């Protein structure tokens, strides 16, 4: 559920395409008056903003480590904004997903994260949620330990591989406790939503205007449930279904990756550089064979960084470009090389998904992702439950089911326990816009349908498209509806469907 990848992949397509040819080894509309917004009338911010390059301003927001003890220990959230260029309505807060993606980095790309029409009317505000990026980050493992963990076989097919995965997952959880133990009970989505309300007040808005993508939809929905009277306009794009258990979410997401892969393969078979022939079914069989080979004999890696391209790295590299249709040509080339034994480009694509930087260092996205997920809901505490769920998931998602299911295993050993999922319906909130993409790989369309139906004021907009999330990914229809809602509070008809891009 990592929608920040859409922007990252778009920027990386040229680099990776050049790597495939051997030349890059290093590597809206809207108007109106904004009447009735309830946003800008409260005046100035209480934050101490400082210039931080390219027209942006940065600040720190102190928040309670434990919201049950508001006068107790404080942590600081990193915040950034790009001031409105025109007749200001208020601020729009952004969250790119993850959990674990940096909202500060995402807002740095504000000129592509929201339309020019929205930038004209709103200060664009990004923040790193608690535990993420520059906001009291959760840390668990060293760089080399993270490389080892990510490379573990997360679709184990022998008792020995299961044991290795269990041991690696325990090391991950114990490393988090050793390095970030005091934070772990306090990095859940409800804590982040309470932070967001403090940020709303700090920027001077009486009601919140918000764009959340992927996991950011969960954060927005929880916010609306906690503070329905503080909502102005929420766009929840690529939604998460809050009613599902963690393993149910894994099962549905794995199916989403399968649907997206079939869409990619159907398109690939029409391209002259497609490494497959025949049918989608025969291409899937070749990919399954590739993953089996990588499990026993890792693919080669020409980066010189010492990593072997195991089945896990190969699977990550395969999943990554499914987030963005613009990256499909790169995936064709990457698979063409992989079928010949060279996994370098798949490895680089995997690095994008997990935020492994060019120098080999990781952001804390992988660590904070697990830290948030593991306390947001109760996970099974016995690895046998994951094994059973993986076998069941593989029936409908043979390529990705086991991998996605086992990826949650550290939560079985997590030192901070997750509580039960609360019902989210946000009674009394104004209309909330939920946007879903019909062949979204990471947040399947049925999740958007479910969230819109669970919210008492949810309004669903569907997009007949590919890739993760819909706003500013090519659909003028989606962009127009989102901008009109954010700026003018023009609520689309529930069930509106935007057509496929030709």
PAGUKE-605002 format. One record per residue (C-alpha): residue number from 1; x, y, z; residue in three letters. Coordinates in steps of 0.5 Angstrom, whole numbers, plus 500, padded with zeros to 3 digits. Example, Ala and Ser with C-alpha at 12.3 -4.5 7.8 and 13.67 -1.06 7.14 Angstrom:
# PAGUKE-605002
(1 (525 491 516) ALA)
(2 (527 498 514) SER)
END
This chain:
# PAGUKE-605002
(1 (500 500 500) UNK)
(2 (505 505 498) UNK)
(3 (503 510 493) UNK)
(4 (509 514 494) UNK)
(5 (512 509 489) UNK)
(6 (508 512 483) UNK)
(7 (512 519 483) UNK)
(8 (518 515 485) UNK)
(9 (517 510 479) UNK)
(10 (515 516 474) UNK)
(11 (522 519 476) UNK)
(12 (526 513 475) UNK)
(13 (523 510 469) UNK)
(14 (528 514 465) UNK)
(15 (534 511 469) UNK)
(16 (532 504 469) UNK)
(17 (531 504 462) UNK)
(18 (538 507 461) UNK)
(19 (540 501 466) UNK)
(20 (537 496 461) UNK)
(21 (541 498 455) UNK)
(22 (547 499 459) UNK)
(23 (548 506 460) UNK)
(24 (546 508 467) UNK)
(25 (550 503 471) UNK)
(26 (549 507 478) UNK)
(27 (544 508 479) UNK)
(28 (487 539 473) UNK)
(29 (482 544 473) UNK)
(30 (478 547 478) UNK)
(31 (475 554 480) UNK)
(32 (470 558 484) UNK)
(33 (470 562 490) UNK)
(34 (472 556 495) UNK)
(35 (465 559 499) UNK)
(36 (463 555 505) UNK)
(37 (470 552 506) UNK)
(38 (471 554 514) UNK)
(39 (479 553 512) UNK)
(40 (482 560 512) UNK)
(41 (478 564 517) UNK)
(42 (482 562 523) UNK)
(43 (488 566 521) UNK)
(44 (496 565 522) UNK)
(45 (500 558 524) UNK)
(46 (503 557 531) UNK)
(47 (509 554 528) UNK)
(48 (515 557 527) UNK)
(49 (516 556 520) UNK)
(50 (523 557 516) UNK)
(51 (525 557 509) UNK)
(52 (528 551 507) UNK)
(53 (529 551 499) UNK)
(54 (525 552 493) UNK)
(55 (520 556 496) UNK)
(56 (518 551 502) UNK)
(57 (518 553 509) UNK)
(58 (519 547 514) UNK)
(59 (518 547 522) UNK)
(60 (517 542 528) UNK)
(61 (511 541 531) UNK)
(62 (511 538 539) UNK)
(63 (506 533 540) UNK)
(64 (505 528 546) UNK)
(65 (509 521 546) UNK)
(66 (503 518 549) UNK)
(67 (496 522 548) UNK)
(68 (493 519 554) UNK)
(69 (498 524 558) UNK)
(70 (498 530 554) UNK)
(71 (503 534 559) UNK)
(72 (508 528 559) UNK)
(73 (514 527 554) UNK)
(74 (514 530 547) UNK)
(75 (516 528 541) UNK)
(76 (517 533 535) UNK)
(77 (514 532 528) UNK)
(78 (517 534 522) UNK)
(79 (513 539 517) UNK)
(80 (513 542 511) UNK)
(81 (509 547 507) UNK)
(82 (509 550 500) UNK)
(83 (505 557 501) UNK)
(84 (499 558 496) UNK)
(85 (500 562 490) UNK)
(86 (493 565 490) UNK)
(87 (487 567 493) UNK)
(88 (488 562 499) UNK)
(89 (483 558 502) UNK)
(90 (487 554 508) UNK)
(91 (492 548 508) UNK)
(92 (491 541 505) UNK)
(93 (495 536 509) UNK)
(94 (498 530 505) UNK)
(95 (500 523 507) UNK)
(96 (503 518 501) UNK)
(97 (501 512 504) UNK)
(98 (506 506 507) UNK)
(99 (505 506 513) UNK)
(100 (512 509 513) UNK)
(101 (513 513 507) UNK)
(102 (515 520 508) UNK)
(103 (510 526 508) UNK)
(104 (515 531 508) UNK)
(105 (519 528 501) UNK)
(106 (512 527 498) UNK)
(107 (510 534 499) UNK)
(108 (517 536 496) UNK)
(109 (514 534 490) UNK)
(110 (508 538 491) UNK)
(111 (508 541 484) UNK)
(112 (506 533 482) UNK)
(113 (502 531 488) UNK)
(114 (497 536 487) UNK)
(115 (494 540 481) UNK)
(116 (496 547 480) UNK)
(117 (489 549 481) UNK)
(118 (489 546 488) UNK)
(119 (496 549 489) UNK)
(120 (493 556 488) UNK)
(121 (488 556 493) UNK)
(122 (492 552 499) UNK)
(123 (498 551 503) UNK)
(124 (500 544 501) UNK)
(125 (503 541 508) UNK)
(126 (506 535 508) UNK)
(127 (509 531 515) UNK)
(128 (512 525 517) UNK)
(129 (508 521 522) UNK)
(130 (510 519 528) UNK)
(131 (516 514 528) UNK)
(132 (517 516 520) UNK)
(133 (523 519 517) UNK)
(134 (525 525 521) UNK)
(135 (519 525 526) UNK)
(136 (522 520 532) UNK)
(137 (524 515 527) UNK)
(138 (523 507 529) UNK)
(139 (529 504 528) UNK)
(140 (531 496 528) UNK)
(141 (536 494 524) UNK)
(142 (543 496 521) UNK)
(143 (543 496 513) UNK)
(144 (547 489 513) UNK)
(145 (541 486 517) UNK)
(146 (536 489 513) UNK)
(147 (539 487 507) UNK)
(148 (539 480 510) UNK)
(149 (532 480 512) UNK)
(150 (529 483 506) UNK)
(151 (532 477 502) UNK)
(152 (529 472 507) UNK)
(153 (525 467 503) UNK)
(154 (518 469 504) UNK)
(155 (515 464 501) UNK)
(156 (518 458 505) UNK)
(157 (517 451 502) UNK)
(158 (521 447 507) UNK)
(159 (522 446 514) UNK)
(160 (529 449 514) UNK)
(161 (526 455 510) UNK)
(162 (521 457 515) UNK)
(163 (525 456 521) UNK)
(164 (530 461 518) UNK)
(165 (524 466 517) UNK)
(166 (522 465 524) UNK)
(167 (529 467 526) UNK)
(168 (529 473 522) UNK)
(169 (523 475 524) UNK)
(170 (524 475 531) UNK)
(171 (531 479 530) UNK)
(172 (527 484 527) UNK)
(173 (522 485 533) UNK)
(174 (527 484 538) UNK)
(175 (532 489 534) UNK)
(176 (526 494 534) UNK)
(177 (525 493 542) UNK)
(178 (532 494 543) UNK)
(179 (533 501 539) UNK)
(180 (526 504 539) UNK)
(181 (522 500 545) UNK)
(182 (519 507 548) UNK)
(183 (516 509 541) UNK)
(184 (513 502 539) UNK)
(185 (506 502 543) UNK)
(186 (505 509 541) UNK)
(187 (506 509 533) UNK)
(188 (499 507 531) UNK)
(189 (494 510 526) UNK)
(190 (490 513 532) UNK)
(191 (496 516 535) UNK)
(192 (498 519 528) UNK)
(193 (491 522 527) UNK)
(194 (491 525 534) UNK)
(195 (497 529 531) UNK)
(196 (494 531 525) UNK)
(197 (489 534 529) UNK)
(198 (494 538 533) UNK)
(199 (497 540 526) UNK)
(200 (491 542 523) UNK)
(201 (490 547 529) UNK)
(202 (497 549 529) UNK)
(203 (497 551 521) UNK)
(204 (490 555 523) UNK)
(205 (485 551 520) UNK)
(206 (478 550 524) UNK)
(207 (477 544 519) UNK)
(208 (481 539 515) UNK)
(209 (482 539 508) UNK)
(210 (486 532 506) UNK)
(211 (489 528 501) UNK)
(212 (491 521 503) UNK)
(213 (493 515 498) UNK)
(214 (494 508 500) UNK)
(215 (495 507 507) UNK)
(216 (493 515 508) UNK)
(217 (486 513 507) UNK)
(218 (486 509 513) UNK)
(219 (489 515 517) UNK)
(220 (484 520 514) UNK)
(221 (478 515 516) UNK)
(222 (481 514 523) UNK)
(223 (481 522 523) UNK)
(224 (474 523 521) UNK)
(225 (472 518 526) UNK)
(226 (475 521 532) UNK)
(227 (474 528 529) UNK)
(228 (468 528 525) UNK)
(229 (466 536 526) UNK)
(230 (473 538 524) UNK)
(231 (473 535 517) UNK)
(232 (472 540 511) UNK)
(233 (474 535 505) UNK)
(234 (478 529 505) UNK)
(235 (480 525 499) UNK)
(236 (481 518 500) UNK)
(237 (485 515 494) UNK)
(238 (486 507 493) UNK)
(239 (483 506 500) UNK)
(240 (484 500 505) UNK)
(241 (478 497 508) UNK)
(242 (478 498 516) UNK)
(243 (473 492 517) UNK)
(244 (478 486 515) UNK)
(245 (483 483 519) UNK)
(246 (490 483 518) UNK)
(247 (491 476 514) UNK)
(248 (484 478 510) UNK)
(249 (488 484 508) UNK)
(250 (494 480 506) UNK)
(251 (490 475 502) UNK)
(252 (486 481 498) UNK)
(253 (492 485 497) UNK)
(254 (496 478 494) UNK)
(255 (490 477 489) UNK)
(256 (490 485 487) UNK)
(257 (497 484 485) UNK)
(258 (495 478 481) UNK)
(259 (490 482 477) UNK)
(260 (495 487 476) UNK)
(261 (500 482 473) UNK)
(262 (495 479 468) UNK)
(263 (493 486 466) UNK)
(264 (501 488 465) UNK)
(265 (502 481 461) UNK)
(266 (496 482 457) UNK)
(267 (499 489 455) UNK)
(268 (506 486 454) UNK)
(269 (504 481 449) UNK)
(270 (502 486 444) UNK)
(271 (509 490 445) UNK)
(272 (515 488 440) UNK)
(273 (520 488 446) UNK)
(274 (515 483 450) UNK)
(275 (520 477 453) UNK)
(276 (514 472 453) UNK)
(277 (510 469 447) UNK)
(278 (503 465 447) UNK)
(279 (498 467 452) UNK)
(280 (498 470 459) UNK)
(281 (497 463 462) UNK)
(282 (504 461 459) UNK)
(283 (507 468 461) UNK)
(284 (505 467 468) UNK)
(285 (508 460 468) UNK)
(286 (515 462 465) UNK)
(287 (514 467 471) UNK)
(288 (513 462 476) UNK)
(289 (519 458 473) UNK)
(290 (523 464 474) UNK)
(291 (521 465 481) UNK)
(292 (523 457 483) UNK)
(293 (530 458 479) UNK)
(294 (531 464 484) UNK)
(295 (529 460 490) UNK)
(296 (535 455 489) UNK)
(297 (540 459 484) UNK)
(298 (539 467 485) UNK)
(299 (540 471 479) UNK)
(300 (546 475 478) UNK)
(301 (547 482 480) UNK)
(302 (552 487 476) UNK)
(303 (551 492 481) UNK)
(304 (557 490 485) UNK)
(305 (554 491 492) UNK)
(306 (555 484 494) UNK)
(307 (547 482 494) UNK)
(308 (544 476 491) UNK)
(309 (538 476 487) UNK)
(310 (534 471 491) UNK)
(311 (527 469 490) UNK)
(312 (525 475 495) UNK)
(313 (528 480 491) UNK)
(314 (526 478 485) UNK)
(315 (519 478 487) UNK)
(316 (519 485 490) UNK)
(317 (522 487 483) UNK)
(318 (516 484 480) UNK)
(319 (511 487 484) UNK)
(320 (514 494 484) UNK)
(321 (513 496 477) UNK)
(322 (505 494 478) UNK)
(323 (504 500 482) UNK)
(324 (505 505 476) UNK)
(325 (503 503 468) UNK)
(326 (508 508 466) UNK)
(327 (513 503 469) UNK)
(328 (511 497 465) UNK)
(329 (516 498 459) UNK)
(330 (521 497 464) UNK)
(331 (518 491 467) UNK)
(332 (518 488 460) UNK)
(333 (526 489 460) UNK)
(334 (527 487 467) UNK)
(335 (524 480 466) UNK)
(336 (527 479 459) UNK)
(337 (534 480 463) UNK)
(338 (532 476 468) UNK)
(339 (529 470 464) UNK)
(340 (537 470 462) UNK)
(341 (539 470 469) UNK)
(342 (541 477 470) UNK)
(343 (537 480 476) UNK)
(344 (540 487 476) UNK)
(345 (534 491 474) UNK)
(346 (529 487 478) UNK)
(347 (534 488 484) UNK)
(348 (534 496 483) UNK)
(349 (526 496 482) UNK)
(350 (526 492 489) UNK)
(351 (530 498 492) UNK)
(352 (525 503 490) UNK)
(353 (519 499 494) UNK)
(354 (523 499 500) UNK)
(355 (527 505 500) UNK)
(356 (534 503 499) UNK)
(357 (538 508 497) UNK)
(358 (543 509 492) UNK)
(359 (549 508 497) UNK)
(360 (546 502 500) UNK)
(361 (543 506 506) UNK)
(362 (535 505 508) UNK)
(363 (530 510 510) UNK)
(364 (526 507 516) UNK)
(365 (520 506 511) UNK)
(366 (521 498 512) UNK)
(367 (521 499 520) UNK)
(368 (516 504 521) UNK)
(369 (511 500 516) UNK)
(370 (512 494 520) UNK)
(371 (511 498 527) UNK)
(372 (505 501 525) UNK)
(373 (502 495 522) UNK)
(374 (503 491 528) UNK)
(375 (500 495 533) UNK)
(376 (494 497 529) UNK)
(377 (491 490 529) UNK)
(378 (492 484 533) UNK)
(379 (496 479 529) UNK)
(380 (496 471 530) UNK)
(381 (502 470 535) UNK)
(382 (503 463 532) UNK)
(383 (507 462 526) UNK)
(384 (503 456 524) UNK)
(385 (497 461 523) UNK)
(386 (501 464 517) UNK)
(387 (503 458 514) UNK)
(388 (496 456 514) UNK)
(389 (494 463 511) UNK)
(390 (499 462 506) UNK)
(391 (497 456 503) UNK)
(392 (490 458 503) UNK)
(393 (492 465 500) UNK)
(394 (496 461 494) UNK)
(395 (490 458 492) UNK)
(396 (487 464 489) UNK)
(397 (494 468 488) UNK)
(398 (499 463 486) UNK)
(399 (505 468 485) UNK)
(400 (504 472 491) UNK)
(401 (500 469 496) UNK)
(402 (505 466 500) UNK)
(403 (510 472 500) UNK)
(404 (505 477 502) UNK)
(405 (502 473 508) UNK)
(406 (509 471 511) UNK)
(407 (511 478 510) UNK)
(408 (507 480 516) UNK)
(409 (511 474 521) UNK)
(410 (515 479 525) UNK)
(411 (508 482 528) UNK)
(412 (507 475 531) UNK)
(413 (513 477 535) UNK)
(414 (512 484 536) UNK)
(415 (513 487 543) UNK)
(416 (508 492 543) UNK)
(417 (501 488 542) UNK)
(418 (496 491 537) UNK)
(419 (488 492 539) UNK)
(420 (482 490 536) UNK)
(421 (480 494 530) UNK)
(422 (475 499 531) UNK)
(423 (469 500 527) UNK)
(424 (470 506 523) UNK)
(425 (464 510 520) UNK)
(426 (465 517 522) UNK)
(427 (458 519 524) UNK)
(428 (456 527 523) UNK)
(429 (462 528 518) UNK)
(430 (461 532 511) UNK)
(431 (461 528 505) UNK)
(432 (468 524 504) UNK)
(433 (470 522 497) UNK)
(434 (473 515 496) UNK)
(435 (477 514 490) UNK)
(436 (478 507 487) UNK)
(437 (482 504 481) UNK)
(438 (479 498 478) UNK)
(439 (486 494 477) UNK)
(440 (490 497 483) UNK)
(441 (495 492 485) UNK)
(442 (496 494 492) UNK)
(443 (489 497 495) UNK)
(444 (484 493 491) UNK)
(445 (478 496 488) UNK)
(446 (473 492 493) UNK)
(447 (477 496 499) UNK)
(448 (475 503 496) UNK)
(449 (468 500 495) UNK)
(450 (468 497 502) UNK)
(451 (471 504 506) UNK)
(452 (466 508 502) UNK)
(453 (460 504 504) UNK)
(454 (462 504 512) UNK)
(455 (463 511 512) UNK)
(456 (456 514 514) UNK)
(457 (458 520 509) UNK)
(458 (462 516 504) UNK)
(459 (462 518 496) UNK)
(460 (465 513 492) UNK)
(461 (468 515 485) UNK)
(462 (471 509 481) UNK)
(463 (476 509 475) UNK)
(464 (477 504 470) UNK)
(465 (485 504 470) UNK)
(466 (491 500 472) UNK)
(467 (496 502 477) UNK)
(468 (496 504 485) UNK)
(469 (491 510 486) UNK)
(470 (488 515 481) UNK)
(471 (489 522 482) UNK)
(472 (494 525 478) UNK)
(473 (495 519 474) UNK)
(474 (492 520 467) UNK)
(475 (485 521 468) UNK)
(476 (482 528 467) UNK)
(477 (476 525 470) UNK)
(478 (478 524 476) UNK)
(479 (483 530 477) UNK)
(480 (477 534 475) UNK)
(481 (472 531 480) UNK)
(482 (477 531 486) UNK)
(483 (479 539 485) UNK)
(484 (472 541 485) UNK)
(485 (471 537 491) UNK)
(486 (477 540 495) UNK)
(487 (476 547 492) UNK)
(488 (469 548 492) UNK)
(489 (466 542 496) UNK)
(490 (462 540 490) UNK)
(491 (461 533 492) UNK)
(492 (460 528 486) UNK)
(493 (455 523 485) UNK)
(494 (456 517 489) UNK)
(495 (458 511 484) UNK)
(496 (461 516 479) UNK)
(497 (465 512 474) UNK)
(498 (471 515 470) UNK)
(499 (473 511 464) UNK)
(500 (479 508 462) UNK)
(501 (484 512 459) UNK)
(502 (485 510 451) UNK)
END
